[in-house]
């Protein structure tokens, strides 16, 4: 509600103004002279000031000058009421800082129209000032914001979003839709969340992924939105947060944990087991048997030393984030064998179609080993029987290299398929906490594949129980 301070010493004028403005949506406050009017304005700044020129103690021109020198009151619209019509008096009022004039005796409708105009201009001024402050804060934020409508037309882009989207240094709306802008620079993942956006709201954990290249690591943005409606118009504020470090760190830590467990546990078990047997040997045991056990323990220690060397090399490898030229399709079998052994599923069939042989998988050996380990371990872990039949196949069509991992375990319900890539959720019907792991496997697979420019699709098998995870990579 607009608050108006009326500074006028005449009771009749104050009452007349109160009667004229009673039907308007205004809150009226009164002061009887210049000094008290200034004090009231300072104590509680109004939206508009109606100021009489002829006042006791201090005339209206002086009051106006005082108001304009106060930073908190300088921009309040002032409508001066004057009994003078001379041009010189109006010029004096303008010089003092008045925004508009109305002459006594004033026309009631003219006064209402002038007040409405001042109130509208003041609201516009304040809104514009708020927008400027908001843009100042937005441009100094580390978060990217893009303001657009439901057709995808971009209305404003703040400085971080300009950087993320590879636009020039101007915040002027780019001459293209937001979807064209995003797809030119990023992969929109998971694809199903983005299918009908921006016409329909973006829900769930959505990402923009710029795949890694020979000269740059993968870049990740987490995307979310807020919609506001004014009348028939709806605006969308798209929020873009750089989550590259957190995604990369989570992926590397998970990969490191898997490699560490596999490479260190086996030789450590050998050493501990051999030493335990040595402690249990009876005194009459032959020296030859003792030497054999010591030899086995020594062999385990050598393997442990080699494993530690490998792990340290692995840490060095994932921290430098170098991008390989790619893995030949024919190398899949050897890497799959290692991954399956790590996952405790040695009986896995690997099928490489001739169509895939001319191409390279755009992953590092470590990344491919990790992807296959997670998928095979998931197939084994959630299978109703302990030894599922798992098939790893590689083939190519006209547009992509397709790596598929299929098992004959359980068929998933639709909501399980939808949640499969969500971190910390597992494929149990009722969560018991007994299933090993943290439910991070498929989300890690997605991270590794997306950053390499590929896509992930999980679906139930059509010919038998079980699921298939299809990984599609651009031909290289």
N, C-alpha and C positions, 0 to 999 in steps of 0.2 A: 504494500500500500504506500502511495506517495505521501510524504510528509512535507507540508508547506509551513514555513515560518512567515508570519505577517508582521511587519514592523510599521506600525502606524499609531499616532497619538490620538486620533479622533475616534471616540467610542462608536459614533454613528457609522463611520467608514468600516470599522472592524465588524460591526453587526451586519452591515450590508454584505460584506464579503462572505461572512459566515452563512448568511441566508442563500446567497447565489451559489455557493459551492457545496451546499448541504447534500445535493443529489449526486455529487461526484464522489469517486472513490478516493477521497483525500483525508488525511489527518491534519487538522489545523492547529497551529500553536501561535501565540500572540506575544508581542513585546510593544511597550508604549513609547520607547525612545531608542536612540542609536546605541548608547553604551550597553543597555540591558539586552538589546537585540544581538549585539556582538557576543556577549557572554553566553546567551542561550544557544547561539549557533556553535560556539566552541564546545559547550558542554554536551550538546547532542546535535551534530550536524544534520540539517534537513536536506531534502531532495531539491527543493526550490525555495527561493526567498522572494516574497512580495515586499518591496521597499518603497515607502513614501519619501518624496524628496524633502518636503517641509516637516522637519522634526525638531523637537526641543533638544538642547544640549549639544547635538551633533547632527548636521544635515545629512540627507541621504547620500550625497556625493562622497562625503568624508567616510560615512559608514561603508560604502561600497569599496572605497580605496583600502580601508582597514581589512575588509574581508578578503580582498584579492592579494594582500600581502601575507596572509596566513596560509601555509602550505596545505593544511587539512581542509580549508574552506575555499581555496582559490578557484576550484572548478565548479562550484555550485551555481546553477543558473540563477540569475537575478533579474526579476521583472520590476522595473521602476515605475511607480505611480506618480505622475506629475500633473500639476495644474497649468504648467507652461507648455506652449506649443512651439515656442521659438526654436529655430534650428540650432542656435548657439547652446541652448540648454541640453538638447539631445546630444550634441557633440561633446559637451562636458560630461554627460552621463556615460557615453561610450568610452571617453578617455579614462573615466573612473573605473570602468570594467563592467558596466551593465550589459546584459544580453538582449533586452527588449524593453519597450516602453508601452505604457497605456495611459491615456490622458483622462483626467477628471473633467466632467462626470463620465464614467466609463460605461460602455455598453456591456451588459452582462454576458451575452453570447460571445462577443469578441474576446472578453477576458477568459472565458472557458476554453475557447479555441486556442488562444495564445498559451495558456497553461498546459493544455494537452500537448501542444507542439513542443514546449520546453521539456515536459516530462518524457516524451518520446525521444527527443534528442539526448536527454541526460541518460536514459536507459541505454541508448545506442553507444554513447561515449563510454559508459561504465562497462558495457559488454565488450567493446573494442579494447578497453584497457585490460580487462580480465583475459581476453584472448591473447593480447600481447605478452602479458605476464606468463600465461600458460605456455605459449610458444617458447618463451625464454627458458622456462624450466624444462620443457620437452627437449629443446635443442642441446641442453647441457646434461641431459640424462644419458646413461649408458644403454638405455632400452630404446629400441626403435618403435616408432608409432606411425601408422599410415591411416589417414582418415579418408573414408570412401563411402559411396552409396551402394545400394543393393544391386545396381547394374554393374558394379565393379569400377566405376569412374573414380579416379583418385582426386581428392580435394586438397589434401595437404600431406606432406612427408617431412618428418623432423630430421635433424642432421644425422643421428645414428642410422636411421632407416635409409637415408640417401647413401651412406657408406655401405650398408649391408647389400643394397640392391644395385650397387654399381652405377648410381646416377651422378650427374654433375653436381656442383656445389649449390645449385639453386633449389629452394623448396617449392618452386612453382610446380603445379601438377603435371606429370609427364603425359604426353599425348597418346596414351594407350591405357587399356584396362589393367587392373591389378593382376588378373590371372595371366595375361600375356607377359607382364613384367616379371612375375614370379617364375613362370615356367622357362623363361629365357635364361635364368641364372641358376635355378634350383630344381631338384627333384622334390615333388610334393609327396610326403610319406606320413603315415600309411595312405596309399592312393585312395582307398574307399572313403576316408574322412573328407577328402577334398573334392569328391566327384561333383557335388551339386553346390559347392561354395563359389561365390558369395551369396547366391540366391537363398540358400539355407544356411543356418548357423553352423559354425565350426565347433564340433564337440570332441571330447577325448584328447589324448596326447598327440598333437599334430606337430610335424617337423618340416622344415625346409632344409634340404641337404645338398650342399655343393660337393660332389664327389672329389676325392683326392686326384691329383694329377702328378706327372713327373716333377713338377716344380713347386707344388703346394699341397699341404695336408688337407684332409676333408674339413669342411666348415659346416656347423650345425646351428640352426636357429629353432628355438621352441616358439610355436605360434599359438596365440589365443585371441579372442575377440570379445568386444562388448558392443551391444546394439542399443541405440536410443531412438525413440520415435517422437517427432514433433509434428502434430497434425497428421498429414498423410506421408510425410517424408521420414525415412529411416536412415540414420547414419551408422556406419560401422567403424569402430576404432580397432584396428588390427595391431596387436602388441607382439613385437619380435624381440626375443631375448637370446643373446649369444650363449649357447650351452656347450660350445665346442670342448672346453676344458673338462667339464664334468662328464660328458659322454666319452671322451677319449680316456680320461682317467679310469672311469668305471670299466670300460672295455679292456684296457691294459691290465688292470688289477685282476679282473676275472681270468684273462688269458694267463697271466703270471701264476695265479693260484693253481690252475689246471696243470700247467707245465711243471711247476714246483712239486705238486703232489705225485705226478707220474714219475718224474726223473729222480726224485730223492727217496721216495718210499721204497722202491724195489731194492736198490742196493743197501739201504739202511736195514731193511728186514733181513737180508742175507747176513750182514755183519752181526746183528743182534742174535739171530738164530744160531749162527755158528758158535758165538761166544757162550750162549746158553748151553749148548751141547758140550762144550769144553768143560764148563763148570760141573756138569752132571756125570762126566766120565769117571768110572771106578778106577781105583789105584792100579789095578792090574791091566788096564788098557794099554795096548802096544803103542810105542812111539810113532809107528807109521800112521796109525789112525789119528793121533793128535796132529801130526804134520798135515794130514789131509784136511782136517777141519780148519787148521790155521791157514792153509792155502786157500780154502774157500772164503774164509773171512777176509783174507788179504785181497782176493779177487773182488769181493764186495766193496772193500774200501777203495780200490782202484776205480770201480764203476761209480762210486759215490763222488770221488774226486772229479771224474770226467763229467758227471752230472752237474756238479756245482759249476764247473767251467762252462757247460752248456747253458745253464740257467743265467749266469752272469752275462754271457754273450746274448742271450735272449732279451734280458733287461736292456742291454745296450741297443739291441736291434729295435725294440718297440719304442724306446725313448727317442731315437733319432728319426723315427717315422719316415724312413725312406720308402719310396714307392718302387716296387720291382717292375721289370718290363712285362711280367706276366708269367704264368705257369703253363707249359705246353699241356695239351689235353692228355697226352700219353703218360704224363707224370702223375695223373690222378690216382692210379692204383697204388703206388708206393706210399703216397701221403695218406690215402684212405686206410691202408693197412696199419700205419702207425696210430692214426686217430682211433680206429676201432679197437686196437689193443689197449689204448689208454682208457676207452669207455667200457672195457670188459665185454666186448661183443666181437669175438674173433671170426664168427661165421657170418660174414657179410659179403654179398655178391656185388662186384663192381662191373658195370657194363659201360663200355665206351663205344658209341656209334661212330662209324666212319665219317659221318657228316661233321663231327666235332674236331677231328684230328688237325685240320689246318689252322685252328684258332687257339688263342691263349686265354686262360682264366685271369682276369685282372685283379688277382689277390697275391699277397706274399705267401710263401709256404707256411709260415706260422699262422697267418689268418685262415687259410684254407684248412689247415689241420684243426684249428680251433672250431671253425664252422662245422666240420664233419663230426668232431668229437661231441659237440653239443647236440647235434641232431640225432646221432646214433645213441648217445646216452639217454636222451629223452625217449627214443623208441624203446630202449631196453627198460628204462625206469618205470614207464607208465604202461608197459605191456601186461596183460592179464596172465601171461605165462613168462617164465624167466628168460627164455631163449627165443625172442621173436626173429622172424625171417626179415632181414633188412636188405634192401637193394639200393645201391648208389649208382645212378646212371647219368651219363653225360651225352647230350646230343645238341644239334644246332638246327635252327630253322632259318628263314630268310632274314630275320632281324636280330636274333639273340642266340646266345649260348645258354643252354638250359641244364642246370645241375639239379637232379631230383633225388631226394632221399625218401623212400617209401618203406613202411613197416606193415606187419599184419596184426598189430595190436588192437587197441580199442578205437571204436568210432566215436567221434566227438559230437556233442550237442552243438546247435548253432551258437549259443552264447559262449561255449568253450572255444570255438573257432575264433569268435570275435575278440575274446580276451587273451588269446594265445600269446600275443606279442607284448602284453602288458607286464612290466616288471613286478616281481614279488607275488604273482598269481600262478598257481599250479593247476594241473589238469585233473585234480581229484573232484569227485562229485560232492563229497563233504570234506572240508578241510580238517585233517586229523593232526597235521604236524609231523606225521611219521614218514612222509615221502622225503627222501634226501634232497638236499639242495635248497636254493632260495627262490626258485622260479625265475631265474635271470637268463636261462639258456637261450630261449627264442628271441628275447629282446636283444641279447648280445649278438646273435646271428644277424638280426636286422641291422644293428649298428655297423657291423663289419661289412655286410653286403651293400647297404645304402651308401656308405662312404666310398665304396669302390664303383659306384655308378649303377649298381644292380637293384633288383626289386625282389621282394619275398612274397610268396603266396602259399598259404596253408589250406588244405582242403581234405575232406574225407575221400578214401578210395571208392571208386564206383564198382569195382569187380570183387571186392572182398573187404572184411573188416580192416581197420587201420587208417592211417593218414599218410598224405604225401606233402612234403615241403618242396616247392619249386623255387629255385633261385635262377633268375634270368639276368644275364650280363650282356651288355652291348658287344657285338662281334669285334674282335681285335686280333 
